[in-house]
Amino acid sequence: MPARPHETGPRPDEHGKVSDRVNEVRWQQRLPRWGRVSIVLLGAGVAGAAFLELSNITVPGVLVGSVLVLFGWKGIPLIPSAMFATDSRGARINQGLKTLRRRLRTVVALGLICPLFPAGAMLVIPPALLPSAFFLSGIPGLVCALRFLLTACPRCDHHFFGLRQSMGGLTRCQHCNLSRQRGRATSRGSRKAAPR
């Protein structure tokens, strides 16, 4: 089911002017009503079951259930990658690609650093709480990974990544085929040419 126009299309600002893009998170709901209700009920069931029987998976269960409820209720977020006040289309694309690369570096750094905190504190954390401690330490990385994967393409303003792509295909936009490395190659070439 295609996204509704009011969820993805241009919107007027407070002065009545319609810009071609907005600089805010937009939610796209592509599921029919029965699918949305099913996901909300599943999320509420997961969160409720995890909350009723307290254990070392209570916190992960409540968080996963809450995310399911949010996605079922609102849809999938489309997170902008560039400041849309940028006048030039080329400058907006370059800024968006830099944002994509910065978000990827943040995900990798947090994925490597965050698990070190509970690993270093294993002697003082009770063994029953270790799974929850590792899960909680991974939340910043998971949030940044979702922010990276739900980023909008700076050229076509659709999700840069999608379900149609394999894990090896995280280098190009699923809609307009824009390469994530495009701006980097251009800037490297200009840096090499500058000293001459």
C-alpha positions as CSV (number, residue, x, y, z in Angstrom):
1,M,0.0,0.0,0.0
2,P,1.6,3.3,-1.0
3,A,2.2,6.0,1.6
4,R,-0.5,8.7,1.8
5,P,0.4,12.0,0.2
6,H,0.0,14.0,3.3
7,E,2.6,11.8,5.1
8,T,5.4,12.2,2.5
9,G,4.6,15.1,0.3
10,P,5.4,18.8,0.7
11,R,3.6,20.7,3.5
12,P,2.9,24.4,3.9
13,D,4.8,26.3,6.6
14,E,3.3,28.9,8.9
15,H,3.4,31.5,6.1
16,G,1.5,29.3,3.7
17,K,4.6,28.6,1.5
18,V,5.2,25.1,0.4
19,S,8.8,23.9,0.2
20,D,9.8,20.8,-1.6
21,R,11.2,19.2,1.6
22,V,10.8,19.6,5.3
23,N,13.5,19.4,7.9
24,E,11.8,17.2,10.4
25,V,11.1,13.5,11.1
26,R,8.1,12.4,9.0
27,W,6.2,9.2,9.6
28,Q,5.2,6.9,6.7
29,Q,2.4,4.4,7.4
30,R,2.3,1.8,4.6
31,L,0.3,-0.8,6.4
32,P,-3.5,-1.3,6.2
33,R,-5.5,-0.7,9.3
34,W,-5.7,-4.4,10.2
35,G,-1.9,-4.6,10.0
36,R,-1.4,-1.6,12.2
37,V,-3.8,-2.9,14.8
38,S,-2.1,-6.3,14.8
39,I,1.4,-4.8,15.4
40,V,0.0,-2.5,18.2
41,L,-1.6,-5.5,19.9
42,L,1.5,-7.7,19.4
43,G,3.7,-4.9,20.9
44,A,1.3,-4.4,23.8
45,G,1.3,-8.2,24.4
46,V,5.1,-8.4,24.4
47,A,5.5,-5.4,26.7
48,G,2.7,-6.6,29.0
49,A,4.0,-10.2,29.3
50,A,7.6,-8.9,30.0
51,F,6.3,-6.5,32.6
52,L,4.0,-9.0,34.4
53,E,6.7,-11.6,35.1
54,L,9.8,-9.7,36.2
55,S,13.1,-11.4,35.0
56,N,16.3,-10.5,33.3
57,I,14.4,-10.0,30.0
58,T,11.8,-7.5,31.4
59,V,13.6,-4.4,30.3
60,P,14.3,-5.7,26.7
61,G,10.8,-7.0,26.4
62,V,9.2,-3.7,27.4
63,L,11.4,-1.8,25.1
64,V,10.8,-4.1,22.1
65,G,7.0,-4.0,22.8
66,S,7.0,-0.3,23.0
67,V,8.9,0.1,19.7
68,L,6.3,-2.3,18.0
69,V,3.5,-0.2,19.4
70,L,5.1,3.0,18.1
71,F,5.7,1.6,14.7
72,G,2.2,0.2,14.4
73,W,0.6,3.4,15.6
74,K,2.7,6.0,13.7
75,G,4.5,4.1,11.0
76,I,8.1,4.1,9.9
77,P,10.1,7.3,10.5
78,L,11.9,9.1,7.7
79,I,14.8,11.0,9.2
80,P,16.2,13.9,7.2
81,S,19.9,13.7,6.2
82,A,20.5,17.4,5.2
83,M,19.4,20.8,6.3
84,F,16.8,21.6,3.7
85,A,17.5,25.3,4.0
86,T,20.5,24.7,1.8
87,D,19.8,26.5,-1.5
88,S,21.9,24.3,-3.9
89,R,20.7,20.8,-4.7
90,G,24.3,19.7,-5.0
91,A,25.3,21.2,-1.7
92,R,22.2,19.5,-0.1
93,I,23.3,16.1,-1.6
94,N,26.9,16.5,-0.4
95,Q,25.7,17.5,3.1
96,G,23.3,14.5,3.3
97,L,26.0,12.1,2.2
98,K,28.4,13.5,4.9
99,T,25.6,13.0,7.4
100,L,25.1,9.4,6.3
101,R,28.8,8.6,6.7
102,R,28.9,10.4,10.1
103,R,25.9,8.3,11.3
104,L,27.6,5.1,10.2
105,R,30.8,6.0,12.0
106,T,28.8,6.7,15.1
107,V,27.0,3.3,14.9
108,V,30.4,1.5,14.5
109,A,32.0,3.4,17.4
110,L,29.1,2.9,19.8
111,G,28.9,-0.8,18.8
112,L,32.5,-1.2,19.8
113,I,32.5,1.0,22.9
114,C,29.2,0.4,24.7
115,P,29.6,-3.3,25.4
116,L,32.9,-2.6,27.2
117,F,31.1,-0.8,30.1
118,P,29.1,-3.9,31.4
119,A,32.1,-6.1,30.5
120,G,34.3,-4.0,32.7
121,A,31.8,-4.0,35.5
122,M,31.0,-7.8,35.4
123,L,32.6,-8.2,38.9
124,V,30.1,-5.8,40.5
125,I,27.0,-6.7,38.5
126,P,25.0,-9.6,39.8
127,P,25.0,-12.5,37.3
128,A,21.2,-12.5,37.0
129,L,21.3,-8.9,35.7
130,L,24.1,-9.3,33.2
131,P,21.8,-9.9,30.2
132,S,19.9,-6.7,31.0
133,A,23.1,-4.8,31.6
134,F,24.5,-5.8,28.1
135,F,21.1,-5.0,26.5
136,L,21.0,-1.5,28.2
137,S,24.5,-0.8,27.1
138,G,23.6,-1.6,23.5
139,I,20.6,0.7,23.4
140,P,22.6,3.8,22.3
141,G,24.1,1.8,19.4
142,L,20.6,0.4,18.5
143,V,19.1,3.9,18.4
144,C,21.9,5.2,16.3
145,A,21.7,2.2,14.0
146,L,17.9,2.8,13.5
147,R,18.6,6.4,12.9
148,F,21.2,5.5,10.2
149,L,19.0,2.9,8.5
150,L,15.9,5.2,8.5
151,T,17.7,8.1,7.0
152,A,16.2,9.9,4.0
153,C,18.2,10.1,0.7
154,P,19.3,13.7,0.2
155,R,18.5,13.4,-3.6
156,C,15.1,11.7,-3.8
157,D,13.9,12.1,-0.2
158,H,12.9,8.5,0.2
159,H,14.5,6.0,2.6
160,F,18.1,5.5,1.6
161,F,18.1,1.9,2.7
162,G,15.3,-0.6,2.3
163,L,14.2,-4.2,2.7
164,R,14.9,-4.9,-1.0
165,Q,18.6,-4.5,-0.4
166,S,21.0,-7.1,1.0
167,M,23.4,-6.3,3.7
168,G,26.1,-5.8,1.1
169,G,24.0,-3.2,-0.6
170,L,24.2,-0.5,2.1
171,T,26.2,1.8,-0.2
172,R,23.5,3.0,-2.6
173,C,20.0,4.5,-2.3
174,Q,17.3,2.0,-3.0
175,H,15.3,4.4,-5.1
176,C,17.7,6.7,-7.1
177,N,20.9,4.7,-6.9
178,L,22.9,7.5,-5.3
179,S,26.2,6.2,-4.0
180,R,27.0,6.9,-0.4
181,Q,30.7,7.4,-1.4
182,R,30.0,10.0,-4.1
183,G,30.9,13.2,-2.3
184,R,34.0,11.6,-0.7
185,A,35.6,10.7,-4.1
186,T,34.9,14.3,-5.3
187,S,36.4,15.9,-2.2
188,R,39.5,13.7,-2.3
189,G,40.1,14.5,-6.0
190,S,39.8,18.3,-5.3
191,R,42.2,18.0,-2.3
192,K,44.8,16.2,-4.5
193,A,44.4,18.8,-7.2
194,A,44.7,21.8,-4.9
195,P,48.4,21.8,-4.1
196,R,49.3,22.0,-7.8
